[in-house]
């Protein structure tokens, strides 16, 4: 396993964890990440005002990151088989 593979795996695991945490409590996550550039702060305020949409994005994030891990571990030939 290369260093690049380890970095990709760490990023995927971080995305999964962040997605699960945001799905469980979407407004808390938006409050936690509201520091930064103006565009970022606007998007975090939007997330606070729209917790259901934020939750759906978070679930999608966790699912896509999980698929990324499965794809990487099983090879490019097949995602689930």
C-alpha positions in Angstrom: 0.0 0.0 0.0 1.4 3.3 -1.0 1.4 6.6 0.9 -1.2 7.9 -1.7 -3.4 4.9 -0.9 -3.2 5.7 2.8 -4.0 9.3 2.3 -7.0 8.4 0.1 -8.2 6.0 2.7 -7.9 8.6 5.5 -9.8 11.1 3.4 -12.6 8.6 2.7 -12.9 7.6 6.4 -13.0 11.3 7.4 -15.8 12.0 4.8 -17.8 9.0 6.1 -17.5 10.1 9.7 -18.3 13.7 8.9 -21.3 12.6 6.9 -22.7 10.4 9.6 -22.2 13.1 12.2 -23.9 15.7 10.0 -26.7 13.3 9.3 -27.3 12.8 13.0 -27.2 16.5 13.9 -27.0 18.8 10.9 -27.3 22.1 12.6 -24.5 21.4 15.0 -22.1 20.6 12.2 -23.0 23.8 10.4 -22.3 25.8 13.6 -19.0 24.0 14.1 -17.8 24.9 10.6 -19.1 28.4 10.2 -15.6 30.1 10.4 -13.8 30.9 7.2 -14.1 32.8 4.0 -17.4 34.7 3.2 -18.6 32.0 0.7 -18.1 29.3 3.2 -19.9 31.2 6.0 -22.9 31.8 3.7 -23.1 28.1 2.9 -22.9 27.1 6.6 -25.7 29.6 7.4 -27.8 28.0 4.6 -27.1 24.6 6.1 -28.3 25.8 9.5 -31.5 27.1 7.9 -32.1 23.9 5.9 -31.3 21.0 8.2 -33.3 18.4 6.2 -31.4 19.3 3.0 -28.1 19.3 5.0 -29.0 15.8 6.3 -29.6 14.5 2.8 -26.3 15.9 1.6 -24.5 14.4 4.6 -26.1 11.0 3.9 -25.0 11.2 0.2 -21.5 12.2 1.3 -21.2 9.2 3.6 -22.6 6.8 1.0 -20.3 8.1 -1.8 -17.3 7.9 0.5 -18.2 4.3 1.4 -18.6 3.4 -2.2 -15.2 5.0 -2.9 -13.6 2.7 -0.2 -15.4 -0.4 -1.5 -14.3 0.4 -5.1 -10.7 1.0 -4.1 -10.5 -2.2 -2.0 -12.2 -4.5 -4.6 -10.5 -3.0 -7.6 -11.8 -1.0 -10.6 -13.4 -4.1 -12.2 -16.5 -4.2 -10.0 -18.0 -2.0 -7.3 -19.9 -4.7 -5.4 -19.0 -8.0 -7.0 
